[in-house]
């Protein structure tokens, strides 16, 4: 996690809370430095899943809960596991594949930063390996 990623993610999502861009304000509020906002984490989780699911996948739902903060210099390792697969509905187009639910988790040096679930509809090629 770079300071630039944390600050630019907060600004891009219009989250102007000072703890996401002002190190002194974050320290005044008890944090050792700025920390990532939930919307940036949400975007990283969505990107993690779509990188696995392929370019024709469509995110249907992302539900996450934050834990330990991500600070500049941290490394977050994301992992996921498929928890459910629903075949396409009868009559679905040939480009619409299964709907997959994935449990996700992201850990950093402080512990678990994010847990949650993502629902994604795959392209017509099926479930990736």
C-alpha positions in Angstrom: 0.0 0.0 0.0 1.5 3.3 -1.0 0.6 6.6 0.4 -0.4 7.6 -3.2 -2.8 4.7 -3.5 -4.4 5.4 -0.1 -4.8 9.2 -0.7 -5.9 8.9 -4.4 -8.4 6.2 -3.6 -10.0 8.4 -0.9 -10.1 11.4 -3.2 -11.4 9.4 -6.2 -14.3 8.1 -4.1 -14.9 11.6 -2.8 -14.1 10.6 0.8 -12.5 13.7 2.1 -12.1 12.5 5.7 -8.8 13.9 6.9 -7.6 10.5 8.3 -7.3 9.3 4.7 -5.0 12.1 3.4 -3.5 14.0 6.3 -0.9 12.1 8.4 -0.9 14.7 11.2 -4.7 14.6 11.5 -4.6 10.8 11.5 -2.0 10.9 14.3 -4.1 13.4 16.3 -7.0 10.9 16.1 -4.8 8.0 17.3 -3.6 6.4 14.1 0.1 6.0 13.3 -0.5 7.3 9.8 -3.2 7.8 7.1 -5.2 4.6 6.3 -7.2 3.2 3.4 -10.9 4.0 3.2 -13.6 1.3 2.7 -14.4 2.3 -0.9 -10.8 1.8 -2.0 -10.8 -1.6 -0.3 -14.1 -2.4 -2.0 -12.6 -1.6 -5.4 -9.5 -3.8 -4.7 -11.7 -6.7 -3.7 -13.8 -6.3 -6.8 -10.7 -6.2 -9.0 -9.2 -9.3 -7.3 -12.4 -11.3 -8.1 -12.7 -10.0 -11.7 -9.1 -10.8 -12.4 -9.9 -14.4 -11.5 -13.3 -14.5 -13.1 -12.3 -13.0 -16.5 -13.1 -10.0 -18.6 -16.7 -10.9 -19.3 -17.6 -11.3 -15.6 -20.1 -8.9 -14.0 -20.0 -8.1 -10.3 -23.4 -8.4 -8.8 -22.7 -7.8 -5.1 -19.7 -6.9 -3.0 -20.3 -7.1 0.8 -17.2 -6.4 2.9 -16.3 -5.7 6.5 -13.1 -3.9 7.5 -10.8 -5.0 10.3 -7.2 -3.9 10.7 -6.3 -0.8 8.8 -4.1 -0.6 5.7 -1.3 2.0 6.2 1.4 3.1 3.8 4.0 0.4 3.4 1.7 -2.4 4.3 1.3 -5.4 2.0 -2.2 -6.9 1.8 -2.6 -10.4 0.5 -6.1 -11.2 -0.8 -7.4 -14.7 -1.0 -10.7 -16.2 -2.0 -12.7 -19.4 -2.2 -15.8 -20.3 -4.1 -18.7 -21.0 -1.7 -21.5 -21.5 -4.2 -22.1 -21.9 -7.9 -25.6 -21.4 -9.5 -25.9 -22.4 -13.2 -27.3 -19.9 -15.7 -31.1 -19.6 -15.7 -33.0 -21.6 -18.4 -33.1 -19.4 -21.5 -30.1 -17.2 -20.4 -28.1 -15.9 -23.3 -25.1 -17.9 -24.4 -22.8 -15.1 -23.1 -24.1 -15.5 -19.5 -22.5 -18.1 -17.4 -22.9 -19.3 -13.8 -23.3 -17.0 -10.9 -20.6 -17.7 -8.3 -20.3 -16.6 -4.7 -16.8 -16.1 -3.4 -15.6 -15.6 0.2 -12.8 -13.1 0.3 -10.2 -12.2 2.9 -7.3 -9.7 2.9 -4.6 -9.8 5.5 -1.7 -7.4 6.3 0.9 -7.2 9.0 -1.6 -6.2 11.6 -4.1 -9.0 10.9 -7.2 -9.2 8.8 -8.0 -6.0 6.9 -11.1 -7.2 5.1 -13.5 -10.1 5.0 -16.6 -10.5 2.9 -18.4 -12.1 0.0 -18.6 -11.3 -3.7 -21.3 -12.5 -6.1 -20.2 -12.5 -9.8 -21.9 -13.7 -13.0 -19.3 -15.3 -15.3 -19.2 -15.0 -19.0 -20.4 -18.1 -20.9 -17.1 -20.0 -20.5 -17.9 -21.4 -17.1 -16.1 -21.4 -13.7 -12.4 -20.6 -13.9 -9.9 -23.0 -12.4 
